[in-house]
Amino acid sequence: MPRTGENIYKRKDGRWEGRYIRERIDGKARYSAVYARSYREVKKKLEEAKKENQKKEQAVSKAGKIADIKGIWLSEAAVSLKESSVNKYEDILRSYILPEFGESELSEITNQQLIHFTNRLLSDGGTRGRGLAPSTVAEILSVMNGIRIYAIKKDYTVAYSTECVSLKKNQRDIRVFSLEEERRLLGYLQENMDLSALGIMLCLFTGIRLGELCALKWDDISIPEKKMSVSKTMQRLRCSTAAERKTEVRILEPKSTSSVRTIPLPDILMTLLQTFYIPGAFLLTGKNSRFVEPRTMQNHFKRITAACGIENANFHTTRHTFATRCIEMGFDVKSLSELLGHASVSITMNRYVHPSMALKRENMNRFSDLFTVS
């Protein structure tokens, strides 16, 4: 009989036998054994054999390529991702990762190769060969790391680590309308008032995103309570079931839970909103079943800014301008962060709370109120 909890037996020939599971094939255990003249000796041998076998198991991992496992990884990751994120990851795989590493064994992709790949993306990447932004390269590396973590969990041998890459992210200057440009734009919109012009004004005074504007319906606006609910966004996404380049416009939940928000409306907009109000319709079209997609609205906005003599501005400039004006008027950052639908106050602080030179000078001159230097 074996000792309790041990697979050790005394044989008829007087020897002791210790058995352990060497491997499992199709769920069935395959055993090996060690022998000795005493129980204590065989127990020691058994422990050593188990440790040695464990080392061999850890050393033998599955070989595989990114092209082989990317589909399984993405299908499992998609459970917790938004459809737009899945589309983005598919595009990153197809455009960057698979052409470079698709047929390489995970065990053969080195950190040095990953560093060279990153440097090429930064210097020559993109359709025009002018280099990708560090933020875009960071997304590509994030996909590489996601595949790496998944592969390791599934016992593949992986040689690379994205921690070997250090990206310097340059903070880009955000484009904000000057007060003179904003007055010019508002004057043009008031002189050419229609639903599109009203939509642009709404963005200038609330900071909502372009996709949120395009998905907005009049039912999302409460005239009596002077408030607007933002709960949807509009995006053009590639169809996963169709040809690679075929796309369709989708109305989805916003990019994060914090983007679902209620925004108080300023009095300056209320008369116009009440004049155009059409229950059940999209705000930009006044129709129940017809909408304006973001790309179309972006092009329309460029024509308007060109007519106003405003250069180098895209639709997102309206959001940057709203946030900047709020800071200039003394909004508390927590309120502004919630109005913008940011995930945290730190995002708002890092992006918009940058005192002007005039404000810095005003603060420095306060020393004059405290001290007199002769």
BALOBA-1460 file (C-alpha; in Angstrom, 3 decimals):
// residues 374
<rec num="1" residu="m" x="0.000" y="0.000" z="0.000"/>
<rec num="2" residu="p" x="1.258" y="3.501" z="-0.754"/>
<rec num="3" residu="r" x="1.936" y="5.999" z="2.004"/>
<rec num="4" residu="t" x="-0.846" y="8.602" z="2.274"/>
<rec num="5" residu="g" x="-0.646" y="11.201" z="-0.525"/>
<rec num="6" residu="e" x="2.311" y="9.503" z="-2.202"/>
<rec num="7" residu="n" x="2.627" y="7.194" z="-5.166"/>
<rec num="8" residu="i" x="5.261" y="4.985" z="-3.498"/>
<rec num="9" residu="y" x="4.901" y="1.200" z="-3.158"/>
<rec num="10" residu="k" x="6.958" y="-1.666" z="-1.797"/>
<rec num="11" residu="r" x="7.371" y="-4.287" z="-4.500"/>
<rec num="12" residu="k" x="7.286" y="-8.074" z="-4.038"/>
<rec num="13" residu="d" x="11.006" y="-8.216" z="-4.779"/>
<rec num="14" residu="g" x="11.647" y="-6.051" z="-1.703"/>
<rec num="15" residu="r" x="12.469" y="-2.842" z="-3.542"/>
<rec num="16" residu="w" x="10.543" y="0.419" z="-3.233"/>
<rec num="17" residu="e" x="8.983" y="2.003" z="-6.364"/>
<rec num="18" residu="g" x="7.992" y="5.658" z="-6.781"/>
<rec num="19" residu="r" x="5.845" y="6.654" z="-9.754"/>
<rec num="20" residu="y" x="5.226" y="10.129" z="-11.232"/>
<rec num="21" residu="i" x="3.378" y="11.564" z="-14.237"/>
<rec num="22" residu="r" x="5.901" y="12.167" z="-16.998"/>
<rec num="23" residu="e" x="3.425" y="13.716" z="-19.493"/>
<rec num="24" residu="r" x="-0.194" y="13.783" z="-20.548"/>
<rec num="25" residu="i" x="-1.248" y="12.870" z="-24.073"/>
<rec num="26" residu="d" x="-4.859" y="13.501" z="-25.076"/>
<rec num="27" residu="g" x="-5.699" y="13.836" z="-21.398"/>
<rec num="28" residu="k" x="-4.176" y="10.469" z="-20.456"/>
<rec num="29" residu="a" x="-1.319" y="10.322" z="-17.988"/>
<rec num="30" residu="r" x="1.966" y="8.636" z="-18.932"/>
<rec num="31" residu="y" x="4.034" y="7.474" z="-15.919"/>
<rec num="32" residu="s" x="7.700" y="6.915" z="-15.146"/>
<rec num="33" residu="a" x="9.194" y="5.265" z="-12.057"/>
<rec num="34" residu="v" x="12.244" y="5.320" z="-9.802"/>
<rec num="35" residu="y" x="13.465" y="2.466" z="-7.560"/>
<rec num="36" residu="a" x="15.450" y="2.128" z="-4.327"/>
<rec num="37" residu="r" x="16.119" y="-0.289" z="-1.426"/>
<rec num="38" residu="s" x="14.433" y="1.940" z="1.176"/>
<rec num="39" residu="y" x="11.390" y="4.182" z="1.399"/>
<rec num="40" residu="r" x="13.465" y="7.214" z="2.322"/>
<rec num="41" residu="e" x="15.796" y="6.724" z="-0.632"/>
<rec num="42" residu="v" x="13.011" y="6.262" z="-3.181"/>
<rec num="43" residu="k" x="11.177" y="9.308" z="-1.862"/>
<rec num="44" residu="k" x="14.288" y="11.425" z="-2.403"/>
<rec num="45" residu="k" x="14.721" y="10.029" z="-5.924"/>
<rec num="46" residu="l" x="11.049" y="10.680" z="-6.700"/>
<rec num="47" residu="e" x="11.271" y="14.311" z="-5.651"/>
<rec num="48" residu="e" x="14.381" y="14.820" z="-7.785"/>
<rec num="49" residu="a" x="12.738" y="13.119" z="-10.799"/>
<rec num="50" residu="k" x="9.639" y="15.297" z="-10.484"/>
<rec num="51" residu="k" x="11.739" y="18.476" z="-10.365"/>
<rec num="52" residu="e" x="13.760" y="17.411" z="-13.395"/>
<rec num="53" residu="n" x="10.602" y="16.555" z="-15.328"/>
<rec num="54" residu="q" x="9.094" y="19.921" z="-14.444"/>
<rec num="55" residu="k" x="12.165" y="21.694" z="-15.817"/>
<rec num="56" residu="k" x="11.821" y="19.787" z="-19.082"/>
<rec num="57" residu="e" x="8.144" y="20.720" z="-19.333"/>
<rec num="58" residu="q" x="8.937" y="24.382" z="-18.821"/>
<rec num="59" residu="a" x="11.693" y="24.264" z="-21.403"/>
<rec num="60" residu="v" x="9.455" y="22.725" z="-24.067"/>
<rec num="61" residu="s" x="6.965" y="25.313" z="-25.314"/>
<rec num="62" residu="k" x="4.924" y="25.527" z="-28.457"/>
<rec num="63" residu="a" x="6.296" y="27.157" z="-31.559"/>
<rec num="64" residu="g" x="4.051" y="29.523" z="-33.471"/>
<rec num="65" residu="k" x="3.802" y="32.571" z="-35.697"/>
<rec num="66" residu="i" x="1.919" y="35.829" z="-35.210"/>
<rec num="67" residu="a" x="-0.051" y="34.994" z="-38.350"/>
<rec num="68" residu="d" x="-1.143" y="31.731" z="-36.715"/>
<rec num="69" residu="i" x="-2.434" y="33.095" z="-33.424"/>
<rec num="70" residu="k" x="-3.502" y="36.699" z="-34.177"/>
<rec num="71" residu="g" x="-7.046" y="35.637" z="-35.096"/>
<rec num="72" residu="i" x="-7.580" y="33.660" z="-31.875"/>
<rec num="73" residu="w" x="-6.055" y="36.457" z="-29.792"/>
<rec num="74" residu="l" x="-8.263" y="39.104" z="-31.379"/>
<rec num="75" residu="s" x="-11.449" y="37.037" z="-31.095"/>
<rec num="76" residu="e" x="-10.831" y="36.554" z="-27.369"/>
<rec num="77" residu="a" x="-9.857" y="40.199" z="-26.836"/>
<rec num="78" residu="a" x="-12.941" y="41.380" z="-28.762"/>
<rec num="79" residu="v" x="-15.184" y="40.256" z="-25.903"/>
<rec num="80" residu="s" x="-14.056" y="43.263" z="-23.850"/>
<rec num="81" residu="l" x="-13.396" y="45.697" z="-26.725"/>
<rec num="82" residu="k" x="-15.618" y="48.113" z="-28.602"/>
<rec num="83" residu="e" x="-16.173" y="47.375" z="-32.280"/>
<rec num="84" residu="s" x="-14.167" y="50.442" z="-33.270"/>
<rec num="85" residu="s" x="-11.183" y="49.150" z="-31.271"/>
<rec num="86" residu="v" x="-11.409" y="45.732" z="-32.938"/>
<rec num="87" residu="n" x="-11.416" y="47.473" z="-36.335"/>
<rec num="88" residu="k" x="-8.373" y="49.510" z="-35.328"/>
<rec num="89" residu="y" x="-6.463" y="46.412" z="-34.197"/>
<rec num="90" residu="e" x="-7.337" y="44.593" z="-37.436"/>
<rec num="91" residu="d" x="-6.019" y="47.546" z="-39.447"/>
<rec num="92" residu="i" x="-2.808" y="47.667" z="-37.393"/>
<rec num="93" residu="l" x="-2.233" y="43.948" z="-37.931"/>
<rec num="94" residu="r" x="-2.930" y="44.107" z="-41.653"/>
<rec num="95" residu="s" x="-0.991" y="47.313" z="-42.368"/>
<rec num="96" residu="y" x="2.058" y="47.012" z="-40.107"/>
<rec num="97" residu="i" x="2.567" y="43.889" z="-38.031"/>
<rec num="98" residu="l" x="1.758" y="41.067" z="-40.451"/>
<rec num="99" residu="p" x="3.851" y="42.455" z="-43.352"/>
<rec num="100" residu="e" x="6.834" y="42.694" z="-40.976"/>
<rec num="101" residu="f" x="6.466" y="39.735" z="-38.611"/>
<rec num="102" residu="g" x="3.548" y="37.629" z="-39.826"/>
<rec num="103" residu="e" x="5.648" y="34.661" z="-40.967"/>
<rec num="104" residu="s" x="8.261" y="34.912" z="-38.220"/>
<rec num="105" residu="e" x="8.283" y="32.490" z="-35.324"/>
<rec num="106" residu="l" x="7.485" y="34.206" z="-32.033"/>
<rec num="107" residu="s" x="10.639" y="32.610" z="-30.665"/>
<rec num="108" residu="e" x="12.714" y="34.234" z="-33.424"/>
<rec num="109" residu="i" x="11.510" y="37.851" z="-33.150"/>
<rec num="110" residu="t" x="14.239" y="39.617" z="-31.181"/>
<rec num="111" residu="n" x="14.159" y="42.857" z="-29.230"/>
<rec num="112" residu="q" x="16.653" y="44.315" z="-31.691"/>
<rec num="113" residu="q" x="14.307" y="43.571" z="-34.601"/>
<rec num="114" residu="l" x="11.474" y="45.242" z="-32.709"/>
<rec num="115" residu="i" x="13.597" y="48.339" z="-32.088"/>
<rec num="116" residu="h" x="14.548" y="48.568" z="-35.801"/>
<rec num="117" residu="f" x="10.885" y="48.098" z="-36.757"/>
<rec num="118" residu="t" x="9.847" y="50.920" z="-34.409"/>
<rec num="119" residu="n" x="12.518" y="53.267" z="-35.736"/>
<rec num="120" residu="r" x="11.422" y="52.652" z="-39.339"/>
<rec num="121" residu="l" x="7.799" y="53.372" z="-38.446"/>
<rec num="122" residu="l" x="8.809" y="56.658" z="-36.851"/>
<rec num="123" residu="s" x="11.046" y="57.743" z="-39.738"/>
<rec num="124" residu="d" x="9.452" y="56.252" z="-42.877"/>
<rec num="125" residu="g" x="6.085" y="54.771" z="-41.863"/>
<rec num="126" residu="g" x="2.667" y="55.740" z="-43.181"/>
<rec num="127" residu="t" x="1.208" y="55.850" z="-46.671"/>
<rec num="128" residu="r" x="3.319" y="58.891" z="-47.583"/>
<rec num="129" residu="g" x="6.501" y="57.580" z="-46.015"/>
<rec num="130" residu="r" x="6.862" y="60.612" z="-43.757"/>
<rec num="131" residu="g" x="6.851" y="58.657" z="-40.516"/>
<rec num="132" residu="l" x="4.110" y="57.800" z="-38.049"/>
<rec num="133" residu="a" x="3.282" y="59.782" z="-34.933"/>
<rec num="134" residu="p" x="4.666" y="58.320" z="-31.688"/>
<rec num="135" residu="s" x="1.092" y="57.800" z="-30.480"/>
<rec num="136" residu="t" x="0.332" y="55.626" z="-33.524"/>
<rec num="137" residu="v" x="3.532" y="53.617" z="-33.044"/>
<rec num="138" residu="a" x="2.577" y="53.168" z="-29.390"/>
<rec num="139" residu="e" x="-0.725" y="51.603" z="-30.508"/>
<rec num="140" residu="i" x="1.146" y="49.223" z="-32.830"/>
<rec num="141" residu="l" x="3.437" y="48.180" z="-29.972"/>
<rec num="142" residu="s" x="0.385" y="47.723" z="-27.747"/>
<rec num="143" residu="v" x="-0.973" y="45.155" z="-30.211"/>
<rec num="144" residu="m" x="2.426" y="43.418" z="-30.315"/>
<rec num="145" residu="n" x="2.407" y="43.271" z="-26.533"/>
<rec num="146" residu="g" x="-1.153" y="41.961" z="-26.417"/>
<rec num="147" residu="i" x="-0.180" y="39.101" z="-28.726"/>
<rec num="148" residu="r" x="2.956" y="38.475" z="-26.655"/>
<rec num="149" residu="i" x="1.026" y="38.172" z="-23.379"/>
<rec num="150" residu="y" x="-1.590" y="35.909" z="-24.961"/>
<rec num="151" residu="a" x="1.087" y="33.674" z="-26.527"/>
<rec num="152" residu="i" x="2.954" y="33.260" z="-23.242"/>
<rec num="153" residu="k" x="-0.280" y="32.284" z="-21.478"/>
<rec num="154" residu="k" x="-0.805" y="29.634" z="-24.141"/>
<rec num="155" residu="d" x="2.745" y="28.265" z="-23.632"/>
<rec num="156" residu="y" x="4.254" y="29.609" z="-26.843"/>
<rec num="157" residu="t" x="7.920" y="30.532" z="-26.780"/>
<rec num="158" residu="v" x="8.223" y="34.319" z="-27.173"/>
<rec num="159" residu="a" x="11.606" y="36.015" z="-27.434"/>
<rec num="160" residu="y" x="10.666" y="39.710" z="-27.658"/>
<rec num="161" residu="s" x="9.387" y="42.234" z="-25.133"/>
<rec num="162" residu="t" x="7.945" y="45.642" z="-26.015"/>
<rec num="163" residu="e" x="9.584" y="47.051" z="-22.884"/>
<rec num="164" residu="c" x="12.797" y="47.258" z="-24.908"/>
<rec num="165" residu="v" x="11.304" y="50.170" z="-26.900"/>
<rec num="166" residu="s" x="11.275" y="53.680" z="-25.457"/>
<rec num="167" residu="l" x="9.069" y="56.194" z="-27.246"/>
<rec num="168" residu="k" x="9.439" y="59.897" z="-26.732"/>
<rec num="169" residu="k" x="5.978" y="61.373" z="-27.087"/>
<rec num="170" residu="n" x="6.101" y="64.988" z="-28.145"/>
<rec num="171" residu="q" x="3.193" y="67.035" z="-26.889"/>
<rec num="172" residu="r" x="1.685" y="68.585" z="-29.989"/>
<rec num="173" residu="d" x="0.492" y="72.163" z="-29.864"/>
<rec num="174" residu="i" x="-3.277" y="72.195" z="-30.077"/>
<rec num="175" residu="r" x="-4.958" y="74.518" z="-32.566"/>
<rec num="176" residu="v" x="-7.271" y="76.998" z="-30.878"/>
<rec num="177" residu="f" x="-9.225" y="79.760" z="-32.592"/>
<rec num="178" residu="s" x="-8.128" y="83.214" z="-31.545"/>
<rec num="179" residu="l" x="-10.901" y="85.426" z="-30.206"/>
<rec num="180" residu="e" x="-10.892" y="87.329" z="-33.480"/>
<rec num="181" residu="e" x="-11.149" y="84.096" z="-35.519"/>
<rec num="182" residu="e" x="-13.957" y="82.794" z="-33.316"/>
<rec num="183" residu="r" x="-15.911" y="86.048" z="-33.677"/>
<rec num="184" residu="r" x="-15.441" y="85.887" z="-37.457"/>
<rec num="185" residu="l" x="-16.644" y="82.276" z="-37.553"/>
<rec num="186" residu="l" x="-19.665" y="82.994" z="-35.342"/>
<rec num="187" residu="g" x="-20.548" y="85.994" z="-37.497"/>
<rec num="188" residu="y" x="-20.461" y="83.837" z="-40.640"/>
<rec num="189" residu="l" x="-22.586" y="81.127" z="-39.021"/>
<rec num="190" residu="q" x="-25.213" y="83.637" z="-37.873"/>
<rec num="191" residu="e" x="-25.412" y="85.177" z="-41.329"/>
<rec num="192" residu="n" x="-25.747" y="81.736" z="-42.966"/>
<rec num="193" residu="m" x="-27.787" y="80.003" z="-40.283"/>
<rec num="194" residu="d" x="-29.037" y="76.504" z="-41.051"/>
<rec num="195" residu="l" x="-28.885" y="73.168" z="-39.238"/>
<rec num="196" residu="s" x="-25.202" y="72.629" z="-40.076"/>
<rec num="197" residu="a" x="-24.292" y="76.115" z="-38.870"/>
<rec num="198" residu="l" x="-26.284" y="75.505" z="-35.708"/>
<rec num="199" residu="g" x="-24.396" y="72.250" z="-35.169"/>
<rec num="200" residu="i" x="-21.036" y="74.028" z="-35.410"/>
<rec num="201" residu="m" x="-22.213" y="76.692" z="-32.956"/>
<rec num="202" residu="l" x="-23.343" y="73.943" z="-30.594"/>
<rec num="203" residu="c" x="-19.815" y="72.482" z="-30.667"/>
<rec num="204" residu="l" x="-18.215" y="75.878" z="-30.058"/>
<rec num="205" residu="f" x="-20.353" y="76.367" z="-26.933"/>
<rec num="206" residu="t" x="-20.391" y="72.806" z="-25.548"/>
<rec num="207" residu="g" x="-17.178" y="71.146" z="-26.789"/>
<rec num="208" residu="i" x="-18.872" y="67.958" z="-28.034"/>
<rec num="209" residu="r" x="-16.946" y="65.801" z="-30.485"/>
<rec num="210" residu="l" x="-17.723" y="65.588" z="-34.208"/>
<rec num="211" residu="g" x="-18.997" y="62.006" z="-33.983"/>
<rec num="212" residu="e" x="-21.219" y="62.965" z="-31.060"/>
<rec num="213" residu="l" x="-22.676" y="65.878" z="-33.035"/>
<rec num="214" residu="c" x="-23.446" y="63.710" z="-36.060"/>
<rec num="215" residu="a" x="-25.241" y="61.131" z="-33.891"/>
<rec num="216" residu="l" x="-27.170" y="63.774" z="-31.934"/>
<rec num="217" residu="k" x="-30.949" y="63.848" z="-32.256"/>
<rec num="218" residu="w" x="-33.304" y="66.619" z="-31.232"/>
<rec num="219" residu="d" x="-34.793" y="64.288" z="-28.624"/>
<rec num="220" residu="d" x="-31.421" y="64.452" z="-26.843"/>
<rec num="221" residu="i" x="-32.032" y="68.151" z="-26.181"/>
<rec num="222" residu="s" x="-34.442" y="69.382" z="-23.501"/>
<rec num="223" residu="i" x="-35.510" y="72.938" z="-24.256"/>
<rec num="224" residu="p" x="-37.399" y="73.455" z="-20.941"/>
<rec num="225" residu="e" x="-34.458" y="72.159" z="-18.853"/>
<rec num="226" residu="k" x="-31.794" y="73.757" z="-21.058"/>
<rec num="227" residu="k" x="-29.680" y="70.628" z="-21.222"/>
<rec num="228" residu="m" x="-28.347" y="68.104" z="-23.737"/>
<rec num="229" residu="s" x="-27.656" y="64.388" z="-23.279"/>
<rec num="230" residu="v" x="-24.678" y="62.844" z="-25.068"/>
<rec num="231" residu="s" x="-24.926" y="59.060" z="-25.284"/>
<rec num="232" residu="k" x="-23.994" y="58.112" z="-28.867"/>
<rec num="233" residu="t" x="-21.260" y="58.667" z="-31.403"/>
<rec num="234" residu="m" x="-21.058" y="58.101" z="-35.151"/>
<rec num="235" residu="q" x="-18.125" y="56.411" z="-36.893"/>
<rec num="236" residu="r" x="-17.328" y="54.909" z="-40.268"/>
<rec num="237" residu="l" x="-16.038" y="51.388" z="-39.673"/>
<rec num="238" residu="r" x="-14.765" y="48.648" z="-41.910"/>
<rec num="239" residu="c" x="-17.216" y="45.755" z="-42.289"/>
<rec num="240" residu="s" x="-15.672" y="42.649" z="-40.754"/>
<rec num="241" residu="t" x="-17.892" y="40.340" z="-42.818"/>
<rec num="242" residu="a" x="-17.286" y="42.052" z="-46.141"/>
<rec num="243" residu="a" x="-14.349" y="42.955" z="-48.358"/>
<rec num="244" residu="e" x="-11.402" y="44.500" z="-46.557"/>
<rec num="245" residu="r" x="-11.974" y="48.026" z="-47.844"/>
<rec num="246" residu="k" x="-15.758" y="48.132" z="-47.549"/>
<rec num="247" residu="t" x="-16.985" y="50.430" z="-44.792"/>
<rec num="248" residu="e" x="-20.256" y="51.511" z="-43.258"/>
<rec num="249" residu="v" x="-21.423" y="54.263" z="-40.918"/>
<rec num="250" residu="r" x="-22.359" y="53.046" z="-37.450"/>
<rec num="251" residu="i" x="-23.955" y="54.783" z="-34.465"/>
<rec num="252" residu="l" x="-22.336" y="53.394" z="-31.322"/>
<rec num="253" residu="e" x="-21.816" y="54.050" z="-27.649"/>
<rec num="254" residu="p" x="-19.167" y="56.736" z="-27.013"/>
<rec num="255" residu="k" x="-15.470" y="55.923" z="-26.584"/>
<rec num="256" residu="s" x="-15.756" y="55.561" z="-22.789"/>
<rec num="257" residu="t" x="-18.366" y="55.538" z="-20.035"/>
<rec num="258" residu="s" x="-17.258" y="59.036" z="-19.007"/>
<rec num="259" residu="s" x="-18.251" y="60.263" z="-22.474"/>
<rec num="260" residu="v" x="-21.898" y="59.583" z="-21.618"/>
<rec num="261" residu="r" x="-22.836" y="62.869" z="-20.017"/>
<rec num="262" residu="t" x="-25.388" y="65.656" z="-19.625"/>
<rec num="263" residu="i" x="-24.342" y="69.168" z="-20.613"/>
<rec num="264" residu="p" x="-26.158" y="72.349" z="-19.488"/>
<rec num="265" residu="l" x="-26.831" y="74.577" z="-22.494"/>
<rec num="266" residu="p" x="-25.905" y="78.287" z="-22.451"/>
<rec num="267" residu="d" x="-28.679" y="80.831" z="-22.950"/>
<rec num="268" residu="i" x="-26.995" y="82.119" z="-26.119"/>
<rec num="269" residu="l" x="-28.133" y="78.937" z="-27.945"/>
<rec num="270" residu="m" x="-31.642" y="78.494" z="-26.604"/>
<rec num="271" residu="t" x="-33.567" y="80.733" z="-29.038"/>
<rec num="272" residu="l" x="-31.918" y="79.098" z="-32.060"/>
<rec num="273" residu="l" x="-32.491" y="75.569" z="-30.713"/>
<rec num="274" residu="q" x="-36.127" y="76.310" z="-30.032"/>
<rec num="275" residu="t" x="-36.580" y="77.722" z="-33.548"/>
<rec num="276" residu="f" x="-35.176" y="74.641" z="-35.312"/>
<rec num="277" residu="y" x="-36.436" y="71.942" z="-32.920"/>
<rec num="278" residu="i" x="-37.806" y="68.871" z="-34.792"/>
<rec num="279" residu="p" x="-38.763" y="65.951" z="-32.496"/>
<rec num="280" residu="g" x="-37.298" y="62.554" z="-33.454"/>
<rec num="281" residu="a" x="-34.983" y="63.920" z="-36.143"/>
<rec num="282" residu="f" x="-31.214" y="64.076" z="-36.411"/>
<rec num="283" residu="l" x="-30.088" y="67.563" z="-35.419"/>
<rec num="284" residu="l" x="-27.965" y="68.157" z="-38.533"/>
<rec num="285" residu="t" x="-30.591" y="67.092" z="-41.088"/>
<rec num="286" residu="g" x="-33.994" y="67.584" z="-39.485"/>
<rec num="287" residu="k" x="-34.891" y="64.109" z="-40.818"/>
<rec num="288" residu="n" x="-35.663" y="60.933" z="-38.892"/>
<rec num="289" residu="s" x="-33.805" y="58.553" z="-41.200"/>
<rec num="290" residu="r" x="-31.136" y="60.732" z="-42.820"/>
<rec num="291" residu="f" x="-27.931" y="61.822" z="-41.143"/>
<rec num="292" residu="v" x="-24.687" y="63.622" z="-41.963"/>
<rec num="293" residu="e" x="-21.598" y="61.483" z="-41.428"/>
<rec num="294" residu="p" x="-18.465" y="62.916" z="-39.771"/>
<rec num="295" residu="r" x="-16.337" y="63.013" z="-42.919"/>
<rec num="296" residu="t" x="-18.992" y="65.025" z="-44.774"/>
<rec num="297" residu="m" x="-19.345" y="67.440" z="-41.873"/>
<rec num="298" residu="q" x="-15.583" y="67.833" z="-41.659"/>
<rec num="299" residu="n" x="-15.404" y="68.800" z="-45.344"/>
<rec num="300" residu="h" x="-18.298" y="71.241" z="-44.894"/>
<rec num="301" residu="f" x="-16.503" y="72.808" z="-41.937"/>
<rec num="302" residu="k" x="-13.336" y="73.297" z="-44.003"/>
<rec num="303" residu="r" x="-15.321" y="75.178" z="-46.639"/>
<rec num="304" residu="i" x="-16.783" y="77.449" z="-43.959"/>
<rec num="305" residu="t" x="-13.412" y="78.207" z="-42.339"/>
<rec num="306" residu="a" x="-11.938" y="78.915" z="-45.774"/>
<rec num="307" residu="a" x="-14.770" y="81.382" z="-46.443"/>
<rec num="308" residu="c" x="-13.909" y="83.054" z="-43.124"/>
<rec num="309" residu="g" x="-10.224" y="83.275" z="-44.000"/>
<rec num="310" residu="i" x="-9.287" y="80.872" z="-41.201"/>
<rec num="311" residu="e" x="-6.382" y="78.510" z="-41.927"/>
<rec num="312" residu="n" x="-5.060" y="75.241" z="-40.474"/>
<rec num="313" residu="a" x="-8.161" y="74.317" z="-38.506"/>
<rec num="314" residu="n" x="-10.147" y="71.100" z="-38.449"/>
<rec num="315" residu="f" x="-13.436" y="70.353" z="-36.730"/>
<rec num="316" residu="h" x="-11.737" y="69.280" z="-33.492"/>
<rec num="317" residu="t" x="-10.502" y="72.865" z="-33.172"/>
<rec num="318" residu="t" x="-14.017" y="73.753" z="-31.960"/>
<rec num="319" residu="r" x="-13.550" y="71.394" z="-28.987"/>
<rec num="320" residu="h" x="-10.055" y="72.716" z="-28.186"/>
<rec num="321" residu="t" x="-11.355" y="76.277" z="-28.414"/>
<rec num="322" residu="f" x="-14.295" y="75.588" z="-26.088"/>
<rec num="323" residu="a" x="-11.999" y="74.037" z="-23.481"/>
<rec num="324" residu="t" x="-9.479" y="76.879" z="-23.733"/>
<rec num="325" residu="r" x="-12.172" y="79.555" z="-23.369"/>
<rec num="326" residu="c" x="-13.507" y="77.744" z="-20.292"/>
<rec num="327" residu="i" x="-10.054" y="77.819" z="-18.683"/>
<rec num="328" residu="e" x="-9.655" y="81.496" z="-19.587"/>
<rec num="329" residu="m" x="-13.033" y="82.278" z="-17.973"/>
<rec num="330" residu="g" x="-12.059" y="80.491" z="-14.773"/>
<rec num="331" residu="f" x="-14.025" y="77.240" z="-15.000"/>
<rec num="332" residu="d" x="-13.045" y="74.750" z="-12.319"/>
<rec num="333" residu="v" x="-11.183" y="71.872" z="-13.964"/>
<rec num="334" residu="k" x="-13.403" y="69.132" z="-12.520"/>
<rec num="335" residu="s" x="-16.521" y="70.657" z="-14.102"/>
<rec num="336" residu="l" x="-14.742" y="71.153" z="-17.421"/>
<rec num="337" residu="s" x="-13.464" y="67.573" z="-17.400"/>
<rec num="338" residu="e" x="-17.008" y="66.255" z="-16.990"/>
<rec num="339" residu="l" x="-18.370" y="68.584" z="-19.686"/>
<rec num="340" residu="l" x="-15.719" y="67.312" z="-22.119"/>
<rec num="341" residu="g" x="-16.332" y="63.673" z="-21.170"/>
<rec num="342" residu="h" x="-12.714" y="63.032" z="-20.205"/>
<rec num="343" residu="a" x="-11.913" y="59.848" z="-18.278"/>
<rec num="344" residu="s" x="-9.961" y="61.805" z="-15.658"/>
<rec num="345" residu="v" x="-9.213" y="65.362" z="-14.572"/>
<rec num="346" residu="s" x="-5.513" y="64.795" z="-15.345"/>
<rec num="347" residu="i" x="-6.318" y="64.504" z="-19.076"/>
<rec num="348" residu="t" x="-7.956" y="67.946" z="-18.975"/>
<rec num="349" residu="m" x="-5.118" y="69.396" z="-16.909"/>
<rec num="350" residu="n" x="-2.370" y="68.095" z="-19.195"/>
<rec num="351" residu="r" x="-4.118" y="69.126" z="-22.384"/>
<rec num="352" residu="y" x="-5.623" y="72.517" z="-21.627"/>
<rec num="353" residu="v" x="-4.416" y="74.026" z="-18.367"/>
<rec num="354" residu="h" x="-1.387" y="75.919" z="-19.649"/>
<rec num="355" residu="p" x="-1.250" y="79.492" z="-18.345"/>
<rec num="356" residu="s" x="-0.598" y="82.168" z="-20.921"/>
<rec num="357" residu="m" x="2.417" y="84.472" z="-20.703"/>
<rec num="358" residu="a" x="0.073" y="87.317" z="-19.774"/>
<rec num="359" residu="l" x="-1.273" y="85.345" z="-16.811"/>
<rec num="360" residu="k" x="2.240" y="84.350" z="-15.741"/>
<rec num="361" residu="r" x="3.298" y="88.012" z="-15.911"/>
<rec num="362" residu="e" x="0.265" y="89.068" z="-13.870"/>
<rec num="363" residu="n" x="1.117" y="86.493" z="-11.199"/>
<rec num="364" residu="m" x="4.779" y="87.529" z="-11.110"/>
<rec num="365" residu="n" x="3.861" y="91.188" z="-10.747"/>
<rec num="366" residu="r" x="2.070" y="90.387" z="-7.503"/>
<rec num="367" residu="f" x="5.493" y="90.602" z="-5.893"/>
<rec num="368" residu="s" x="5.197" y="94.343" z="-6.507"/>
<rec num="369" residu="d" x="2.155" y="94.432" z="-4.236"/>
<rec num="370" residu="l" x="4.154" y="92.848" z="-1.419"/>
<rec num="371" residu="f" x="7.534" y="94.467" z="-1.651"/>
<rec num="372" residu="t" x="9.132" y="97.761" z="-2.684"/>
<rec num="373" residu="v" x="12.660" y="97.579" z="-4.033"/>
<rec num="374" residu="s" x="14.548" y="100.878" z="-4.132"/>
